[in-house]
Amino acid sequence: MVLIFQTGLVAAPSTFTVATYNLENYLELATDSRPAKSPESKTRIYESLRALKPDVLALQEIGSLNALMQLRAALVLEGLEYPHWEFVAGFDTNIHVAVLSRFPFVHRQSHTNDSFLLHGRRFRVSRGFAELDIRVHPTYVFTLMTAHLKSRRLAAEVDETELREQEAVLLREKIEARLKSEPNTNLIVLGDFNDVKDSRSIKTIIGRGKKALVDTRPAEMNGDNQPSPVPHFAPRNINWTHYYGKEDIYSRIDYILISPGMAKEWNSQGTYVLALPNWGIASDHRPLVASFIAEDK
């Protein structure tokens, strides 16, 4: 849908969508620990994104900048053009976070050098955080933060759960800074946070009280519409985003969280996890998308 301003000169969307997708090693060349992405897997990713058609796309596990440019070029052939992009070169030199957007960035403040002390040692945030102000149309701007927190794989130096929790603390500090200066700001925090809803890291990111983020909780659009039989639990619809082969489990570790100000513009009916046959050819994650009304409420 588009909104035509009274001048007749500017057309702008009345709704827009924001998605997140961990592409599982979208590398052009293999490394010692990660394989290159196969053509078959890439093709399935393109098909998935063509089905979603997101206006703004947060990505995790992008390899080099060249890999991101190759993805952008391939998506043009799928009818998806993203003239605006951000590539975050963090401490991890193999995989990165990135953002593709149909809309321009009016401010960039990505973070590539954050660190923390843990058990007397200093550690770096592996993949950094992207932080962007994005202008959907002349009268509507929102802020996007995306991250890829430490995985559940064993870490040599210290417990991986503690590393992830410390990264979550730093991410929450950036959220607090935005909400303190602009309590009603339109903020989306999304990505692969590598933990479940009841974990300390996810609780830290969401926060408490008036500054707590809202969990959009995307689920499959498969017809499930029943409320939970237990009032304080979420509905029993299917919302897993990741398959962990080592433990043979499916879990929700990818999130789209929004500030109270952004929640006023959230369109829950356009928010879902993409469910396609043979989804696992593309990645061990499924993409999720949320829809919003491009008007401050």
Secondary structure, 3 states (H helix, E strand, C coil): CEEECCCCCCEEECEEEEEEEEEEEECCCCCCCCCCCCHHHHHHHHHHHHHHCCCEEEEEEECCHHHHHHHHHHHHHCCCCCCEEEEECCCCCCCEEEEEECCCEEEECCECCCEEEECCEEEECCCCEEEEEEEEECCEEEEEEEEECCCCCCCCCCCHHHHHHHHHHHHHHHHHHHHHHCCCCCEEEEEECCCCCCCHHHHHHHCCHHHCCEECCCEECCCCCCCCCCCCCCCCCCCCCEEECCCCEEECCEEEEECHHHHCCEEEEEEEECCCCCHHHCCCECCEEEEEECCCC
